[in-house]
């Protein structure tokens, strides 16, 4: 029987979901670089041939750790679905002679190298500057046009994002962004392979995005993501995911599969995504490419990742299009034939729609809730009406337990201050948007109020 080394770290699709798909294809040996979620620990023991949680000292040379563990278990493939481990796994696969993302994987991880590569290729993107010091940020702010967005080069989940509207914002933005990267590392949301990656930043112009002219319905955000896979160097787009508007500065609130776009718009977006992915020279991996939409058909590539979209993006694709991307990629890495979609799937080919909502303590306009609330999914399920045919569930692995206080939203910390992740199945993407907007409006009204002894987490 074939053997797969599954390198787990925080981020990516829920571990329970991903692990079950890999285990259906092969014997699985789990190398856990992050603590296993309590909701998954029991199933991991059942699904895996072995589970290794290495000591901190063993992780200092992560590539060597992965290589030695793969050799010890006789792995025929090594997989990871975490942003924070993709570079290490790609380098390990190169040393092992196994199929992987390839030697250029870092270009899809370090946003500075990614943007320089696209700049050399003339690919449409916001103007940017890499920054490593406060003085770099001052100099970049003088060269670029406000408003600007400061972001960490190795971050994910919109963490450490700070908006600069004038030069006066530079000192506070620089200090807070670095603090958040340090806080994220303590929470396990940080690059695992590159030393001092939390000190690397870039700043970019905020391009004027709009959903008008792209979507027929209100409530959609002004950017989409193209979900796909690279197979032996060839990019295969799978489908487009849409978004609700982000929360200040650019924290994602909800992802919807599929994006309700006309065919012509979808083709143009996929063409730009193909340029962006091809430029990075990836070999065998999932891809997730974010594209900003502007007026009069303008588009800008924001970033590409050498892994599938996180949160519930991959489960949503399986529900709506019947494609088990994790299982398919596992088969490919094991050398088995896989029938990848010949063309990107369209909304007309979807069976219903699905969306995932990040519960943040802000209303539909992005304003903070007036008081502290306690997360309680049964209350939400029973009190918030949904459209006919819609079903709401909670992703326990990515959510606080019922009774926990909803964290105060911190714009710099982004998704680090989420309380829960909810999954909605509906008849079409327009219904997902409608139900999510109602849900966002209802949450600060229906959730229980936190008592004076409730611990507040910021």
Secondary structure as UniProt FT lines:
FT   STRAND          3..8
FT   HELIX           15..23
FT   TURN            24..25
FT   STRAND          27..32
FT   HELIX           38..47
FT   STRAND          48..52
FT   HELIX           56..59
FT   TURN            60..61
FT   HELIX           62..73
FT   STRAND          77..79
FT   TURN            83..85
FT   HELIX           86..96
FT   TURN            103..104
FT   HELIX           105..108
FT   HELIX           111..121
FT   STRAND          128..131
FT   HELIX           134..143
FT   STRAND          148..152
FT   TURN            153..154
FT   TURN            157..160
FT   STRAND          162..164
FT   HELIX           167..169
FT   HELIX           170..187
FT   TURN            195..196
FT   HELIX           197..199
FT   STRAND          201..205
FT   TURN            213..214
FT   TURN            218..219
FT   STRAND          223..231
FT   TURN            232..233
FT   STRAND          234..243
FT   TURN            248..250
FT   STRAND          254..257
FT   HELIX           263..280
FT   STRAND          285..294
FT   HELIX           295..297
FT   STRAND          299..305
FT   HELIX           313..321
FT   HELIX           325..333
FT   TURN            334..335
FT   HELIX           347..349
FT   STRAND          353..359
FT   TURN            364..365
FT   STRAND          373..374
FT   HELIX           377..383
FT   TURN            388..389
FT   STRAND          391..394
FT   HELIX           396..398
FT   TURN            402..403
FT   TURN            411..413
FT   HELIX           414..417
FT   STRAND          420..426
FT   HELIX           429..446
FT   TURN            452..453
//
